[in-house]
Amino acid sequence: NDEFILFKKNINLFSSSFLFNNSIIIKEGNHLQAINLSNGETFWLISDKKISKKSEIINIRSYKTSIEVFLSNGDVLTINNKELKNITNLDIGKIDDISFEKQNIIIYAKNKKTLIF
């Protein structure tokens, strides 16, 4: 079955998702959506042709007043006030995993390199 139901509401199909605070962030193509897990309502929906269609969500963090969504292609999407404010590519190729330690970002790239920002 290709349906995803949350609080008796159909949720659009998605290729990538990440649980973050009290929401699930889903990505399909060049669309991102944040859905409240408590009531199934949409916090925000962003569609932008600049968002890589083939990338997946690797990790998400709150940073200052924004949310940063890290994608598998090395893009970092900065979201503030329900809007996509910026897309920055880390220029490190494909990413396997990302972790956060205080102010540091630790990136495990597919080429087996580990980078610390």
N, C-alpha and C positions, 0 to 999 in steps of 0.2 A: 504494500500500500504506500503510495507516494504522498499521503496527506500528513500534515503536522497540525494537531489541534491543541490549543491552549485556551482554557476557560470557554469551551464550546465555540471558539472562533477559529476559523481556518487561517492558518499562517501560510504565506506564500512559500513555495518550495525554495530551498536555499542550498548552496554548495558548501558553505562554511558558516560556523557559528562559534560563539564564545560566551560563556556565562561571566557577567561582570556586575558586581554589586547586586542590585535587585532587578537585573534585566538580562535578557539574552540579546546579544548583538548578532544579527544574521547578515550574510552577504550572498548575493546572487548577481553574477555579472558585474555591472558597475553601479549596483544599488546596495546601500547599507540601511538597516533598520534596527532601531532599539525598541524592544518590547518589554513593558513592565511585567515581571513575573507574578506580581500580586493580583493584578486585575486583567491582564491581557491587552491593555491599551498601548498604543504606539507612543513612545516618547518623542521619537523623531524618525524621519525617513529622508534619506539623501540619495539623489540620483545625479551622477556626474560622469560624463564621458571620459574624464581624466583618471577615474578609478579603474585599475587594471581588471579586466573581466576574468582572467585566468588565475589570479592570485587568491590565496586563502588567508583568513585571519590567523595569525600566529599568537598574538598576545595583545592586551589592552592595558593601559594605565591611565590614572588621573595625574595630570601634571599642571600645577598652578590652577588656573580656572578652566582648563581644557581637558579633553579626552584625546589620548593618542592611540590610534589603531595601527598596529604593526602588521604588515602583510608579508607573505612568503616571497614576494619579488623584491623586497627591500624598501618598499614605500612605507612612509609613516604618514597617516592621515590625521590632521589636527582638526578636531571638532570643538566648536565653542558656540554656545547659544543655539544649538540645533542646526548649525550651519558648518559646512566644510570650509575651513579657513585657509588650509594650506596642505599641499602634498610635497613631501621631501623624500628623495630617494637617498638611502644611505650609501649607495654605490659600492656594495659588497657582494652582489650577486644574490643567489637564492638562499633563503634562510630556513634552517631546520627548527630552531627554537630560540626563544628570548627569555631572559629572566632579569629581574630588577633587584639591585642591592643598594639601598639608600639612594643616592643620586646617580649611581652607575647603571648603565644598560649593558648586559652581557649577551652577546649574540653568538650563536653557534651556527655557522654557515654550512651549506651543503658541501662545500669544498674542504670540509674538516677543519677549518680555521675557527678559532675562538677570538672574538674581538670585544674589547671593553671600551665603552664610551663614558 
